[in-house]
Amino acid sequence: MKKNISFYALHFCLCLAFLLLPYAFTSSGSVFSLPNLASNGHDRIYFLIYFMLLVFFYFNYYYLIPKVYFSKKQMLYFSVIVLFLLFFLWISTFFDHPERNFLDFGHGNPPNGRMPPPKPMNSEPIGGPPTQYGHTTLVYLIGVVSSLLFAINIRLQKVEKDKMKSELSFLKAQINPHFLFNTLNSIYALAIKKDDKTADAVVQLSELMRYIITNANDDVIALDKEINYINNFVQLQKTRLGNTVKVDYIVEGNAFGKCITPLILISFIENAFKHGVNPNQNSDISIRITIVGAYLTLFVSNYKVQSIQSDSGIGLQNTIERLSLLYPNNHVLKIDDNQENYTVILTIKVG
């Protein structure tokens, strides 16, 4: 609602400024003079012409361009533009010089059959202000070109936005099955060992899948829900791994009232469990989520072991691409991949 009010207020101010533009610089030398519509016919004429030009600007922007120009009828569009230009020139002539007819534009017969007295030479300086025809034509063409540029720019932005949505839909379609397969493998490992925690792991998986089905397609979600999802994931991994892996998991800060894109953090955490776990080696995983003000920092580090899991890294790569699309100027990602450790530090704006 506030956005609509500000939108209409901006348009009202711009329209008012445009209507008062002819009176910004007056012949008396003052910077601005309010139009005297009651007694000054010239002011009324300028106000009427500018008002009609303003109406045509919106008619051109909201109807002619989308219905004619973007429908690949450019010849028809420019023909209409020329006809409207002639119409405005006629309006300008008719109101300012009603004695002149439509076709001569200032070269018709003299009023009452009498020739006007000859003007003395050099009575008008060479190179004075533009004629009313030139002035009307200039303002008209500026309005046509600017409305075209605005419409084309908006159309390009819409195409880019639709393209980004298509890319994100494709990336999400890859992420969700990828995560499901990895989690099912974890529960399968518990079932093979006939671990008593298998039932708890199934319940935790159901909570995870409910979150994915309900919230994964949302543009943003409450940060506390996303963190709760990560809590369930980490607990599921702890249940599967038992005491074979040391997991240091900490969440600090207040998540209330903040939002984040769903499933934007989980791939970095999942990657640590995929490539940082081996029963025959020391396996340490550190996960820390810190929320300070409007920013969240995710720290994930794992000791690099000889992982038996083969993976193309599609989930992690997709998350990096999603970050570049959704948070182009609101995130900082640092990845340190050395011989012993793999560390990710992601700072992202969430508020």
Secondary structure by P-SEA (a helix, b strand, c coil): caaaaaaaaaaaaaaaaaaaccccccccccccccccccccaaaaaaaaaaaaaaaaaaaaacccccccccccaaaaaaaaaaaaaaaaaaaaaaaacccccccccccccccccccccccccccccccccccaaaaaaaaaaaaaaaaaaaaaaaaaaaaaaaaaaaaaaaaaaaaaaaaaaaaaaaaaaaaaacccaaaaaaaaaaaaaaaaacccccccccaaaaaaaaaaaaaaaaaaaccccccccccccccccccccccccaaaaaaaaacccccccbbbbbbbbbbcccbbbbbbbbccccccccccaaaaaaaaaaaaacccccbbbbbbbcccbbbbbbbbbcc
